[in-house]
């Protein structure tokens, strides 16, 4: 829907005023606070038209209007422009990444903390999965009886421990031999490429040893491929600062979503790659627990490959401009930081 410039400007200031105050906006308020160059009567008429079009609603008789979810969507698609963050904020973000410990988990926690602090909403960060990376080393360690520990290390510095039970007990010498054989053909390939045909290419193994590798490889591959990404979340209590969440039940809905990591990972891993910043408003969210919220997300990359995502969850009365600017800048900083951290 294409609005004429005057209606578009009035809608813009109503949305910005309501985002700041959480109070219904009247024509007299607009006339006093903003230099629109038109009379309160004209503003009233335009607001009435916007209400008829579904962009505004009147929560109470004789009160001002508030934006609808349709208005927020129009604002995001047609009006909003992502602005460059102030230099002091950019410097703070950049320096913050320089100071953190060179560990992936700390980087993810730091990202969640910065997002929450800068937006005053709830932040969520989806860590990379080990299966996104290339294998550097696998070590098989005998435990008790038939139990063994698989220690997997990627070239990017990530590690994963997997326990499994074999069909027979193995000693340290055999574990070392199998580890060396594994490393000879797993080195430098992604975990998605692991298959049983690799075992057929090995000549120096006995039938029993080949069978042990056939037991190990599927567990190794499937465990890494099915592993859920870690979720780092901060700032849930920030939402208590907003009057629309004075009902604790609404916050409980969000807690339910955050506790379901696979569900939250699916929400963050938006398949829409046409936009750097993805915005989902209220009823646009498929999950019933998120109908009261807006979610703004983006992805981050390593060597041009998407390996994770992050974003914020807040009220539909969200400061979409500022949040989008923050996400856009942090995305670039995180991409740079991960390259330095993982591509040594």
N, C-alpha and C positions, 0 to 999 in steps of 0.2 A: 504494500500500500504506500502510495506516494503522498506525503502531506505537503501543503504549501508552506513556504518559509516561516510565515508568522505562527502558524500552528506548531510547526516543528520547534521553533524557538521557545514558545510557551511550554510545550511538553518537556523540553530539555531543562528549563529552569524549575519546573515543578518536580521533576525527578531528582535533580540535584538538591533542591530544598528539602524534599522528603527524606532523602538519604542522610542528610545532615541532622535533621530535627526529629524524624519519626512522627511528626505532627501533620495532620491534614492541611493542605495548602488552599487558601482562599484567594479570590481575585484582589482583594485589598492588600493582602500580604505581598502578593507578586508586584503590585503597583508600587508599594513602598520600598521593597528590598531591591528591586531590579529595574534598571532603566530600559523599559521595553518600548517607550515612545508611543504608547497607546493608553487610552483611558481604562479605568477599572470596569466600566460597562462593556467595552470591547473585549477585555480579557475574559469577563464572565461569559460572553457569547461564545468565544473561542473554546473556553473550557467545557461549555455545554455540548459543543460539537464534538470535542474530543471524548467526552463521556459517551455520546451516542455511537461513536466509532469503536468503543470498547477499550480506549486507552486510559480512561480515568473511571474511578468509582467513588461514590459518596458513602462513607461508612456509617454516618449518622445524619439524621435530618438537621438541616441548617448548619452543617459543618462544611469544611472545605473538602477538596478531593484528594485522593491518593492514587498513585500509578497502579495499573494492573500489571500482571505478568506479560501481557501483550505489549504494554508500554515499554517495559524493560527490554524485551526482545527487539522492539523497533529501535530503541535507543542504542543497543549494542550493535545492531546491524547497519543502521543508517546514520547515526549521529556521533557516536563515540569515536575518538581517535586516541590511539596509544601514544602517550607523551613520553619524552625522555625524562628519566628520573633526575632530580637535582644532583649536582656534582658531589655534594657532601654525602648524599645517600649512596651514590655509586661507589665512592671511595670507601665508605664503611663496609659495604658488601664485599668489595674486592679485598680489602685488608683482612676482613674476617676469614676469608678462605685461605689467605696466606698464613694465618696464625694457627689454624687447626692442625692436629696431629695427622700425619700422613697415613691414615687408615680409612678404608672405605666406610666402615660403620660410623666413624666420627664425622665423616663428610656428610653422610645422610642425616645424622642427627642435627648437625649444624644447619643444614639446609632447612629442615623442619622448624628449627628454632628461629632462624632469621625470617622465614615466611610468616610465622605466627606473630612475631614482634612487629614487623613492618606493616602488616595488614590488619592486625587485631582480630583475626578470624582463626578458625581451626585449620591447621596445616596438615597435609598428608604427603608422604614421600615414599614412592615405591622403589626399592633397591633393585639393582641388576641381579639377575639369576646367574648362577655359575654356568649354566648351560649356554649362556650367551657368548662364552669365551672359549679360547683354545687351550687344549690340554698341554701342560708342561711336564708333569710328573705324576705317576701313580705308584703308591707303595702299598704292598700287602703285608699286614702285620698279624701273625697268629695270636689269638687270644686264649680262649679256653676250649679244649676239645675241637669241635668243628667250626667254632666261631672265629671269624677273622675281621680285621678292621681295614677298610680301604681308605687311604689318605690321598685325596685328589688335590693337586695344585695347578692353577692356571698360569699362563704367561703374564696375565694382568695382575697377579698377586692375590687372587682369591683362593680360598681353601675350603674343602668340604670333607667331613669324615662320614663314612658309611659302614655300618656293621651288617654282616650277613652270615648265614650258616651254609657251609659247604657240605657235600655228600660224604666227605672224608676229612680226617684230621691232617693238617700239613705242618711240617716243621719249618724252622727259620731258613734253612738252606733252600727248600723248595719254594718258599714264599719269595725269597730273593730272586730265584730264577724266573718265576712267573712275573714278578714285578719288572724285571729287565726285559722280558719278552713283550709285556704290555707296553712299556715305554718305547720300545723300538718301532711299534707301528701306530701308537696313539699320539706320539709327539707331533705337535703342530696341526692336528686336525681338530675340528669342532666336535663337541659331544654328540651333535645330531648325526654325525657321519659314522658313528660306531655301529658295526653290524657283524654278524657271525661269519661272513665271508672272509673277514680279516684273519680268523683262526685258521682257515684252510690254506692260507698262504705261508704258514709257519711250518718248517720242515723239521726243526730240531726237537720237537716235543714228542713225548710218548703218548699213546692213546689216552691214558689216564690224565696226563697233564693237559692235553687238548680239551678233554671233557671238563676239567676244572675251569679253564678259561671260558668255556661255553656257559658255565654257571655264573661266572663273575661278570662277564660283559653285559648281559641283559640287565642285571641288577644295577650295575654302574650307570648304564645309559638311562634306564627308566627312572631311577631315583633322581638323577640330575634333571631330567626333562620334566618330571612331575613336581619337582620342588617348588613350593610357592615362594614368591619374593617376600622379603621382610618388608613390613610396613612401619614407618616411623611417623608418629603423629604427636602434635603438640598444640596447646592453646584451646582445648575444649572449653575451659572455664571462661575464655574470652567472650563466648556467646551469651553468658549471663549478663553482660553489659548492655545487651540489646533488649528493649522492652517487649519485642515480639516473642522472646524466649523466656519470659517470666513464668510461663507454664513449663515446669520441669519435665513434663511428659514429652515435650518436643525434643528436649536435649537427650532424653533417654532413647528416643528413636535413632538419633545420630550415633549414640554410643553403641547401639545394637549393630549398626552398619560397620563402624570402625572395628568392632570385635570380630566381625566375620571377614578375615583377611582375604580369602579368595574372592568374595563379593566386592570388596573395596578395590582389590587389584583389577578386577574386571571393569569397574567404573573408571579408574584412572587410565587404564590401557584403552583409550578411545581409539577406534579403528579409523576415525576421520583424520586423514593425513593432509587434507586440503588446507587446514588452518593450523598455524603455529600455536595459537591460543584457542582452546575450546571452552565454550561457555554453555552450561546447561542450567535453565532457570525453572525452579518450582516444579510444575506439573510435567515439564519436559523430562524429568528424571523418571526412569522406569520403576525404581524402587519406591514403594509406598512410604517408607520411612524418610524419604528425602524430598517429599512434595513441598515441604515448608522451607527448603533451602535452595541456594544457588551454588553451583560448583564450577570453578574455573581451573582448568588443568593445562599442562603442556608436557612435552616429552624432553628427554635429554639423550645425548648421543655419545658414542665412542667410535672414532674413525668413520663417521658418517652413518653408523648403524644405531638405530634406536635401542637402548638398553634399559630404559626405565621412564618413570613419569612422576610428576608431583603437582600439587595444586592446593587450593584452599576451599573450605566449605564455610558458608556464612548465610545470612538472611537474604531473601530476594531483594531486599533493600540494601544491596551491596554496592560498595564504591568500585564499580566495574573498571573505570578508567585507571585508578591507582593500582588495583590488584593486577590488571593486565600488564601495566608497566613494570611492576615488581617481578612478575613471573618471567617476562620477556628478558629482563636484565639478568636475573639469577640463572636462567637457562643458559645464557652465554657463558657466565662465570663457571657454572657447574661443568659444562662441556670442556672448558679449558682446564679446570682443576682435575677432572677425571683423566684427561689425556696425560697430564703430568704425573698423576698418582699411579695409573695402571699400565701405562705404556713406557715403562722404564727401559 
